[in-house]
């Protein structure tokens, strides 16, 4: 859903001076497997209850999270129509070491924008602003949250239907909206950007 909305803007500012917010998508994403939704969470050095600026949040290296995430992604999407096309490039991202969560999120965003060929300029915030009230600004901080489900309750105040496409395990678990952009890319490939723009 984030990319469905963000492609309507020419500039995106990544907030780096807010405090880490637990129970958000800042260190996780959702994919789907044969049994349903799978949350891929990145372990953090001070845990999820820390009071740390986003730019300073460190990833814990006590667990091989990248290897686990990659194994799960391969297990879930190896039969998807476009997985082999994007596999090597994405695997390279999962083999690269990251110290800070912000660096991981930035690398993932760059990979996604490059893969989708979306003409969006991305920058980092220079200071924390409580509100962005000026015309033309849309503040998405704290609006897309992984509450207790996978449907419209993930999107607070957006009022937009989820993008529909054929998913790998749809016949088994039904269509699941609002998954990671990886799900759309692996299922629709080069059509993904066109579908986001529809």
Residue pairs with C-beta under 8 A, 6 or more apart in sequence:
1 144
1 154
1 155
1 158
1 160
1 162
1 163
1 177
1 178
2 140
2 144
2 181
3 112
3 116
3 118
3 181
3 184
3 196
4 160
4 162
4 163
4 196
5 138
5 140
5 158
5 160
6 12
6 120
6 140
7 118
7 120
7 193
7 196
7 197
9 120
9 138
10 119
10 120
10 121
11 120
11 121
11 122
11 123
12 120
12 121
12 122
12 123
13 122
13 123
13 124
13 125
14 102
14 105
14 106
14 109
14 122
14 123
14 124
14 125
15 54
15 125
15 128
15 141
16 53
16 54
16 55
16 102
16 124
16 125
17 53
17 54
17 55
17 125
17 127
17 128
18 53
18 54
18 128
18 141
19 51
19 52
19 53
19 54
20 26
20 44
20 48
20 50
20 51
20 52
20 53
20 54
20 57
20 101
21 142
22 48
22 49
23 48
23 145
23 146
24 142
24 145
24 146
25 144
25 145
25 146
26 54
26 57
26 101
26 105
27 41
27 42
27 44
27 48
27 57
27 101
28 39
28 40
28 41
28 42
28 146
29 39
29 40
29 179
29 180
29 182
30 37
30 38
30 39
30 40
30 146
30 150
30 178
30 179
30 180
31 37
31 38
31 40
31 72
31 73
31 76
31 77
31 179
31 180
31 182
31 183
32 38
32 76
32 167
32 168
32 169
32 173
32 176
32 179
32 183
33 72
33 75
33 76
33 169
34 76
34 169
34 172
34 173
35 173
36 173
36 176
37 150
37 176
37 179
38 72
38 76
39 146
40 69
40 72
40 73
40 180
41 65
42 59
42 65
42 101
42 104
43 59
43 60
43 62
43 63
43 65
44 50
44 57
44 58
44 59
44 60
44 101
45 57
45 58
45 59
45 60
46 52
46 57
46 58
50 57
54 101
54 102
55 100
55 102
55 124
56 100
57 100
57 101
57 102
58 99
58 100
58 101
59 65
59 98
59 99
59 100
59 101
59 104
66 94
66 95
67 94
69 94
70 91
70 94
73 90
73 94
73 182
74 83
74 87
76 168
76 169
77 83
77 168
77 182
77 183
77 186
79 168
80 168
80 186
80 187
81 186
81 187
81 188
81 189
82 185
82 186
82 187
82 188
82 189
82 190
83 186
85 189
86 115
86 185
86 186
86 189
89 111
89 115
90 111
90 182
93 107
93 108
93 111
96 107
98 104
98 107
109 122
110 122
112 181
112 185
113 120
113 122
115 185
116 181
116 185
116 192
116 193
116 196
117 193
118 193
118 196
131 139
132 138
132 139
143 155
143 156
143 157
143 158
144 154
144 155
144 156
144 158
145 154
145 156
146 154
147 153
147 154
150 176
150 177
150 178
150 179
151 162
151 177
151 178
152 162
152 177
154 177
154 178
155 178
162 177
162 178
163 177
163 184
163 195
163 196
164 175
164 177
165 184
165 187
165 188
165 195
166 187
167 175
167 176
167 179
167 183
167 187
168 186
168 187
181 192
184 192
184 195
184 196
185 192
188 195
